[in-house]
């Protein structure tokens, strides 16, 4: 079963007296255990599409099914709970809480989900080790480099054990060397945790790593390239 199915999706924003179509007749399937990149020029609709997949926004028409659930039928409270259980988010500006330590930032979604303390400690420790920043556990975000902050953001996104992780331009604020390392880390985490990752990006390095590349322009999908899912260790 696909992690995400979108059928004839339309999204229009109402600005004053003008209707602005952002997405038009979108049909898209996100495969399980897959690295999917949504790419297109500025204003093409890729962030709007990512927001619909992340249940941050809702379509005006069409059907969005995530993890077998028709999300447009959920109440606001049920949608918030669904998002917390099934979807992790990685932001280009990191969105870490500046007054919390690294381990507290990663633990935060687990607190919201009321995960028991012993399990929270186990998951946080394992994730910080996996992303290579266990030695920074007691630091606050202001004491970290951009690459280290993004590693914290990745660990936080993975903490609730989601089926789907979304990343909006995850390398945009990183230098090329750090960006490449972050892409490699996300690919490693995707394989290890058997997740579907969905990115919005026009970074050629991110596109080159995609299993599926979705090209969008003027609110419409122009092309979808389905590539063979890469084996671990393949270049």
Secondary structure by P-SEA (a helix, b strand, c coil): cccbbbcbbbbbbbcccbbbbcccbbbbbbbccbbbbbbbccccaaaaaaaaaaccccccbbbbbccccccccccaaaaaaaaaccbbbbbccccccccccaaaaaaaaaaaacccaaaaaaaaaaaaaaaccccccccccccccaaaaaaaaaaaaacccccbbbbccccccccaaaaaaaaaaaaaaaaaabbbbbbbcccaaaaaaccbbbbbccccccbbbbccccccccc
